[in-house]
């Protein structure tokens, strides 16, 4: 059970990182100005906070279930 939760945490974070990497590469390819990078971060901020909160909660649950 604990391993499954840790794998879920890993997958959630990897999907978020992959999405950001794809967006970053797209902006670099288009030679976008700095304001576009700021807009991307502002757009992604709620997702990043949600991902962080879910990851922390699942990690704590995994620790409790796994018996530390």
Chimera marker file (.cmm) of the C-alpha trace (Angstrom):
<marker_set name="trace">
<marker id="1" x="0.000" y="0.000" z="0.000" r="1" g="1" b="0" radius="0.5"/>
<marker id="2" x="2.731" y="2.474" z="0.942" r="1" g="1" b="0" radius="0.5"/>
<marker id="3" x="4.710" y="1.685" z="-2.207" r="1" g="1" b="0" radius="0.5"/>
<marker id="4" x="1.611" y="2.286" z="-4.335" r="1" g="1" b="0" radius="0.5"/>
<marker id="5" x="1.083" y="5.705" z="-2.766" r="1" g="1" b="0" radius="0.5"/>
<marker id="6" x="4.722" y="6.635" z="-3.295" r="1" g="1" b="0" radius="0.5"/>
<marker id="7" x="4.465" y="5.583" z="-6.947" r="1" g="1" b="0" radius="0.5"/>
<marker id="8" x="1.360" y="7.766" z="-7.332" r="1" g="1" b="0" radius="0.5"/>
<marker id="9" x="3.267" y="10.706" z="-5.833" r="1" g="1" b="0" radius="0.5"/>
<marker id="10" x="6.122" y="10.094" z="-8.252" r="1" g="1" b="0" radius="0.5"/>
<marker id="11" x="3.800" y="9.921" z="-11.265" r="1" g="1" b="0" radius="0.5"/>
<marker id="12" x="1.949" y="13.111" z="-10.304" r="1" g="1" b="0" radius="0.5"/>
<marker id="13" x="5.213" y="15.007" z="-9.993" r="1" g="1" b="0" radius="0.5"/>
<marker id="14" x="6.656" y="13.569" z="-13.208" r="1" g="1" b="0" radius="0.5"/>
<marker id="15" x="3.583" y="14.552" z="-15.224" r="1" g="1" b="0" radius="0.5"/>
<marker id="16" x="3.820" y="18.099" z="-13.881" r="1" g="1" b="0" radius="0.5"/>
<marker id="17" x="7.539" y="18.314" z="-14.618" r="1" g="1" b="0" radius="0.5"/>
<marker id="18" x="7.092" y="16.907" z="-18.126" r="1" g="1" b="0" radius="0.5"/>
<marker id="19" x="4.328" y="19.402" z="-18.897" r="1" g="1" b="0" radius="0.5"/>
<marker id="20" x="6.473" y="22.314" z="-17.701" r="1" g="1" b="0" radius="0.5"/>
<marker id="21" x="9.452" y="21.069" z="-19.712" r="1" g="1" b="0" radius="0.5"/>
<marker id="22" x="7.379" y="20.852" z="-22.888" r="1" g="1" b="0" radius="0.5"/>
<marker id="23" x="6.016" y="24.371" z="-22.334" r="1" g="1" b="0" radius="0.5"/>
<marker id="24" x="9.504" y="25.715" z="-21.611" r="1" g="1" b="0" radius="0.5"/>
<marker id="25" x="10.969" y="24.152" z="-24.752" r="1" g="1" b="0" radius="0.5"/>
<marker id="26" x="8.103" y="25.537" z="-26.819" r="1" g="1" b="0" radius="0.5"/>
<marker id="27" x="8.695" y="29.052" z="-25.463" r="1" g="1" b="0" radius="0.5"/>
<marker id="28" x="12.459" y="28.781" z="-26.070" r="1" g="1" b="0" radius="0.5"/>
<marker id="29" x="11.861" y="27.592" z="-29.623" r="1" g="1" b="0" radius="0.5"/>
<marker id="30" x="9.606" y="30.584" z="-30.291" r="1" g="1" b="0" radius="0.5"/>
<marker id="31" x="12.142" y="32.914" z="-28.600" r="1" g="1" b="0" radius="0.5"/>
<marker id="32" x="9.394" y="34.261" z="-26.383" r="1" g="1" b="0" radius="0.5"/>
<marker id="33" x="9.909" y="37.389" z="-24.274" r="1" g="1" b="0" radius="0.5"/>
<marker id="34" x="10.210" y="37.225" z="-20.485" r="1" g="1" b="0" radius="0.5"/>
<marker id="35" x="6.560" y="38.164" z="-19.966" r="1" g="1" b="0" radius="0.5"/>
<marker id="36" x="5.507" y="34.906" z="-21.636" r="1" g="1" b="0" radius="0.5"/>
<marker id="37" x="7.549" y="32.903" z="-19.123" r="1" g="1" b="0" radius="0.5"/>
<marker id="38" x="5.949" y="34.858" z="-16.266" r="1" g="1" b="0" radius="0.5"/>
<marker id="39" x="2.498" y="34.267" z="-17.734" r="1" g="1" b="0" radius="0.5"/>
<marker id="40" x="3.192" y="30.527" z="-17.997" r="1" g="1" b="0" radius="0.5"/>
<marker id="41" x="4.279" y="30.367" z="-14.345" r="1" g="1" b="0" radius="0.5"/>
<marker id="42" x="1.245" y="32.383" z="-13.225" r="1" g="1" b="0" radius="0.5"/>
<marker id="43" x="-0.987" y="30.028" z="-15.194" r="1" g="1" b="0" radius="0.5"/>
<marker id="44" x="0.688" y="26.917" z="-13.751" r="1" g="1" b="0" radius="0.5"/>
<marker id="45" x="0.898" y="28.152" z="-10.156" r="1" g="1" b="0" radius="0.5"/>
<marker id="46" x="-2.454" y="26.687" z="-8.980" r="1" g="1" b="0" radius="0.5"/>
<marker id="47" x="-1.569" y="23.295" z="-10.473" r="1" g="1" b="0" radius="0.5"/>
<marker id="48" x="1.859" y="23.339" z="-8.839" r="1" g="1" b="0" radius="0.5"/>
<marker id="49" x="0.414" y="24.177" z="-5.406" r="1" g="1" b="0" radius="0.5"/>
<marker id="50" x="-2.267" y="21.497" z="-5.774" r="1" g="1" b="0" radius="0.5"/>
<marker id="51" x="0.339" y="18.949" z="-6.837" r="1" g="1" b="0" radius="0.5"/>
<marker id="52" x="2.549" y="19.849" z="-3.881" r="1" g="1" b="0" radius="0.5"/>
<marker id="53" x="-0.310" y="19.538" z="-1.381" r="1" g="1" b="0" radius="0.5"/>
<marker id="54" x="-1.465" y="16.194" z="-2.803" r="1" g="1" b="0" radius="0.5"/>
<marker id="55" x="2.102" y="14.877" z="-2.791" r="1" g="1" b="0" radius="0.5"/>
<marker id="56" x="2.701" y="15.859" z="0.827" r="1" g="1" b="0" radius="0.5"/>
<marker id="57" x="-0.602" y="14.344" z="1.972" r="1" g="1" b="0" radius="0.5"/>
<marker id="58" x="0.043" y="11.082" z="0.113" r="1" g="1" b="0" radius="0.5"/>
<marker id="59" x="3.615" y="10.948" z="1.435" r="1" g="1" b="0" radius="0.5"/>
<marker id="60" x="2.391" y="11.333" z="5.028" r="1" g="1" b="0" radius="0.5"/>
<marker id="61" x="-0.239" y="8.643" z="4.471" r="1" g="1" b="0" radius="0.5"/>
<marker id="62" x="2.429" y="6.351" z="2.994" r="1" g="1" b="0" radius="0.5"/>
<marker id="63" x="4.644" y="6.903" z="6.038" r="1" g="1" b="0" radius="0.5"/>
<marker id="64" x="1.791" y="6.138" z="8.434" r="1" g="1" b="0" radius="0.5"/>
<marker id="65" x="0.634" y="3.054" z="6.530" r="1" g="1" b="0" radius="0.5"/>
<marker id="66" x="4.194" y="1.815" z="6.026" r="1" g="1" b="0" radius="0.5"/>
<marker id="67" x="4.962" y="2.089" z="9.721" r="1" g="1" b="0" radius="0.5"/>
<marker id="68" x="7.664" y="4.745" z="9.301" r="1" g="1" b="0" radius="0.5"/>
<link id1="1" id2="2" r="1" g="1" b="0" radius="0.2"/>
<link id1="2" id2="3" r="1" g="1" b="0" radius="0.2"/>
<link id1="3" id2="4" r="1" g="1" b="0" radius="0.2"/>
<link id1="4" id2="5" r="1" g="1" b="0" radius="0.2"/>
<link id1="5" id2="6" r="1" g="1" b="0" radius="0.2"/>
<link id1="6" id2="7" r="1" g="1" b="0" radius="0.2"/>
<link id1="7" id2="8" r="1" g="1" b="0" radius="0.2"/>
<link id1="8" id2="9" r="1" g="1" b="0" radius="0.2"/>
<link id1="9" id2="10" r="1" g="1" b="0" radius="0.2"/>
<link id1="10" id2="11" r="1" g="1" b="0" radius="0.2"/>
<link id1="11" id2="12" r="1" g="1" b="0" radius="0.2"/>
<link id1="12" id2="13" r="1" g="1" b="0" radius="0.2"/>
<link id1="13" id2="14" r="1" g="1" b="0" radius="0.2"/>
<link id1="14" id2="15" r="1" g="1" b="0" radius="0.2"/>
<link id1="15" id2="16" r="1" g="1" b="0" radius="0.2"/>
<link id1="16" id2="17" r="1" g="1" b="0" radius="0.2"/>
<link id1="17" id2="18" r="1" g="1" b="0" radius="0.2"/>
<link id1="18" id2="19" r="1" g="1" b="0" radius="0.2"/>
<link id1="19" id2="20" r="1" g="1" b="0" radius="0.2"/>
<link id1="20" id2="21" r="1" g="1" b="0" radius="0.2"/>
<link id1="21" id2="22" r="1" g="1" b="0" radius="0.2"/>
<link id1="22" id2="23" r="1" g="1" b="0" radius="0.2"/>
<link id1="23" id2="24" r="1" g="1" b="0" radius="0.2"/>
<link id1="24" id2="25" r="1" g="1" b="0" radius="0.2"/>
<link id1="25" id2="26" r="1" g="1" b="0" radius="0.2"/>
<link id1="26" id2="27" r="1" g="1" b="0" radius="0.2"/>
<link id1="27" id2="28" r="1" g="1" b="0" radius="0.2"/>
<link id1="28" id2="29" r="1" g="1" b="0" radius="0.2"/>
<link id1="29" id2="30" r="1" g="1" b="0" radius="0.2"/>
<link id1="30" id2="31" r="1" g="1" b="0" radius="0.2"/>
<link id1="31" id2="32" r="1" g="1" b="0" radius="0.2"/>
<link id1="32" id2="33" r="1" g="1" b="0" radius="0.2"/>
<link id1="33" id2="34" r="1" g="1" b="0" radius="0.2"/>
<link id1="34" id2="35" r="1" g="1" b="0" radius="0.2"/>
<link id1="35" id2="36" r="1" g="1" b="0" radius="0.2"/>
<link id1="36" id2="37" r="1" g="1" b="0" radius="0.2"/>
<link id1="37" id2="38" r="1" g="1" b="0" radius="0.2"/>
<link id1="38" id2="39" r="1" g="1" b="0" radius="0.2"/>
<link id1="39" id2="40" r="1" g="1" b="0" radius="0.2"/>
<link id1="40" id2="41" r="1" g="1" b="0" radius="0.2"/>
<link id1="41" id2="42" r="1" g="1" b="0" radius="0.2"/>
<link id1="42" id2="43" r="1" g="1" b="0" radius="0.2"/>
<link id1="43" id2="44" r="1" g="1" b="0" radius="0.2"/>
<link id1="44" id2="45" r="1" g="1" b="0" radius="0.2"/>
<link id1="45" id2="46" r="1" g="1" b="0" radius="0.2"/>
<link id1="46" id2="47" r="1" g="1" b="0" radius="0.2"/>
<link id1="47" id2="48" r="1" g="1" b="0" radius="0.2"/>
<link id1="48" id2="49" r="1" g="1" b="0" radius="0.2"/>
<link id1="49" id2="50" r="1" g="1" b="0" radius="0.2"/>
<link id1="50" id2="51" r="1" g="1" b="0" radius="0.2"/>
<link id1="51" id2="52" r="1" g="1" b="0" radius="0.2"/>
<link id1="52" id2="53" r="1" g="1" b="0" radius="0.2"/>
<link id1="53" id2="54" r="1" g="1" b="0" radius="0.2"/>
<link id1="54" id2="55" r="1" g="1" b="0" radius="0.2"/>
<link id1="55" id2="56" r="1" g="1" b="0" radius="0.2"/>
<link id1="56" id2="57" r="1" g="1" b="0" radius="0.2"/>
<link id1="57" id2="58" r="1" g="1" b="0" radius="0.2"/>
<link id1="58" id2="59" r="1" g="1" b="0" radius="0.2"/>
<link id1="59" id2="60" r="1" g="1" b="0" radius="0.2"/>
<link id1="60" id2="61" r="1" g="1" b="0" radius="0.2"/>
<link id1="61" id2="62" r="1" g="1" b="0" radius="0.2"/>
<link id1="62" id2="63" r="1" g="1" b="0" radius="0.2"/>
<link id1="63" id2="64" r="1" g="1" b="0" radius="0.2"/>
<link id1="64" id2="65" r="1" g="1" b="0" radius="0.2"/>
<link id1="65" id2="66" r="1" g="1" b="0" radius="0.2"/>
<link id1="66" id2="67" r="1" g="1" b="0" radius="0.2"/>
<link id1="67" id2="68" r="1" g="1" b="0" radius="0.2"/>
</marker_set>
